[in-house]
Amino acid sequence: MGTTGKPGRGSAGDAYRRVIGLTGPLLPCVSFLGRLPTATIQFGSVLLVARTHGSLTTAGLTGGALALGEVVCGPLVGRLADRHGQRTVVFAFSLVNAVAVAVLVAGALAGLPAPALVLLGAVAGATVPLVGPLARARLVALARRSGASEATVGAALSFESTLDELSFVLGPALVGLAAVLAHPAYAMAAAAALVATCGTAFALHPTSHATTPAGEHPRRPADPPVDGRVGAAPADPPVHARVEAVPPGSPSSVLAAPGPLRKRPPRPPMPPGVPGLFAALALQGAVFGACQAGITAFTGRLGQADQAGLVYAAMGVMSAVAGLAMAAVPERVGARTRWRLATGAALALSLPLLGARGLPALYAVVTVLGVAYAPHLITVFGLLERAVAPSRLAETMGVATSALVGGQALAVAVTGRLAQTHGPTPAFAVASAAAGLTFVLALTVRPATYAGDPGNALHARVPDTPPAARDRRRD
């Protein structure tokens, strides 16, 4: 991406103040609490069924079905949000998911057989409202609509990724605490209540209008200038300020033409470089899953299995800190360069896992490794945002999240068996191999920037370079 034409990026604190200024303080709070159940129910379902049925196999099948439901249906939720707006879709899925989680808890407590629990787990996963990915899409849409600089858009992605990291650290920790102090059912019930209340609050927040599809609310273009004055503008920026500027017969002319209804434009295809970005996220999930299995086996062999969650949490906290610091990276360090640096660092920092001996060494290696995770996720999400049409942004974020979750679930299943039989070293080797493949993708994939007709997009991109700066360059 080009420069923004501004003399400097400013401090990270200034960048995040601009991000909060786009939404107000309430939206980040409800979006964080609304995404917390997603991180809670995956681990919570396993602990719940293990406690009520005494079978790790049934617990694993239930948790796996839940993850599979989220992976398969996540892109569908995103696509529905692109077509119908987040308000309706998130509101409906939040309520259905709350009921699904509550029924899963009731079924486990009632002693339902394993097939029924697996089915209930799949339904709970399939109805996850994807508050995290959709919050990211909404915040980016707000930034684009306001004409924010690329620095602010990058800070928005950093902010959202940090909230994701914190939720995936805090969620399992709360489940573990509930399991130790009382029963996992309490954590699952709290998750159902949170998704019903905070998911609904996120859906109905006034900023949901930023993701309303173009064909849902017809508007006439702004009045033409009269004697140097412009007529009253609509509340939201029009898709095109002047009908005359749109060539007849073009896809944009359908949107710009006045009338009671506007036909929704055709969905643009995914650009060629996007599957490589999805593959990078799946491999990142595999790194997470392999590390999780290796850490569990490592602490178990030391007779300190209860430390596994704390070790993994230390990695998550360090990743969140690194994510917040991403807003201070100079704009001259391009997105592809950041991608290569983050994946190269993840590969280099994962190798010491193979030689770690003792719990203090494991803590040190895993904590340092966390430095590379959030920067990689933030950069890939940023590349995806730039590559796809905004009319497919929510769907893209849903697919990206599914790739991440699917890669993690598959790696846990495969490396968990390896770690149980051969110890933590094979699991850590898989993590390093996945990190290496991610680095190869960063070196070879060349994602482009979306440059389609803005009439095909929910919100047009702001130019990288302001008009005044472009004029100076032409001079």
Stockholm file with secondary structure:
# STOCKHOLM 1.0

chainA/1-475         MGTTGKPGRGSAGDAYRRVIGLTGPLLPCVSFLGRLPTATIQFGSVLLVARTHGSLTTAGLTGGALALGEVVCGPLVGRLADRHGQRTVVFAFSLVNAVAVAVLVAGALAGLPAPALVLLGAVAGATVPLVGPLARARLVALARRSGASEATVGAALSFESTLDELSFVLGPALVGLAAVLAHPAYAMAAAAALVATCGTAFALHPTSHATTPAGEHPRRPADPPVDGRVGAAPADPPVHARVEAVPPGSPSSVLAAPGPLRKRPPRPPMPPGVPGLFAALALQGAVFGACQAGITAFTGRLGQADQAGLVYAAMGVMSAVAGLAMAAVPERVGARTRWRLATGAALALSLPLLGARGLPALYAVVTVLGVAYAPHLITVFGLLERAVAPSRLAETMGVATSALVGGQALAVAVTGRLAQTHGPTPAFAVASAAAGLTFVLALTVRPATYAGDPGNALHARVPDTPPAARDRRRD
#=GR chainA/1-475 SS CCCCSCSCCCCHHHHHHHHHHHHCSHHHHHHHHHHHHHHHHHHHHHHHHHHHHCCHHHHHHHHHHHHHHHHHHHHHHHHHHHHHCHHHHHHHHHHHHHHHHHHHHHHHHHTCCHHHHHHHHHHHHHTCCCHHHHHHHHHHHHHHHTTCCHHHHHHHHHHHHHHHHHHHHHHHHHHHHHHHHSCHHHHHHHHHHHHHHHHHHHHHSGGGGGGCCTTTSCCCCCCCCBTTBCCCCCSSCCSCSCGGGSCTTSHHHHHHSCSSCCCCCCCCCCCTTHHHHHHHHHHHHHHHHHHHHHHHHHHHHTTCGGGHHHHHHHHHHHHHHHHHHGGGSCTTSCHHHHHHHHHHHHHHHHGGGGGCCSHHHHHHHHHHHGGGHHHHHHHHHHHHHHHSCGGGHHHHHHHHHHHHHHHHHHHHHHHHHHHHHHCHHHHHHHHHHHHHHHHHHHHHCCCCCCCSCGGGSSSCCCCSSCHHHHHHHHC
#=GC SS_cons         CCCCSCSCCCCHHHHHHHHHHHHCSHHHHHHHHHHHHHHHHHHHHHHHHHHHHCCHHHHHHHHHHHHHHHHHHHHHHHHHHHHHCHHHHHHHHHHHHHHHHHHHHHHHHHTCCHHHHHHHHHHHHHTCCCHHHHHHHHHHHHHHHTTCCHHHHHHHHHHHHHHHHHHHHHHHHHHHHHHHHSCHHHHHHHHHHHHHHHHHHHHHSGGGGGGCCTTTSCCCCCCCCBTTBCCCCCSSCCSCSCGGGSCTTSHHHHHHSCSSCCCCCCCCCCCTTHHHHHHHHHHHHHHHHHHHHHHHHHHHHTTCGGGHHHHHHHHHHHHHHHHHHGGGSCTTSCHHHHHHHHHHHHHHHHGGGGGCCSHHHHHHHHHHHGGGHHHHHHHHHHHHHHHSCGGGHHHHHHHHHHHHHHHHHHHHHHHHHHHHHHCHHHHHHHHHHHHHHHHHHHHHCCCCCCCSCGGGSSSCCCCSSCHHHHHHHHC
//
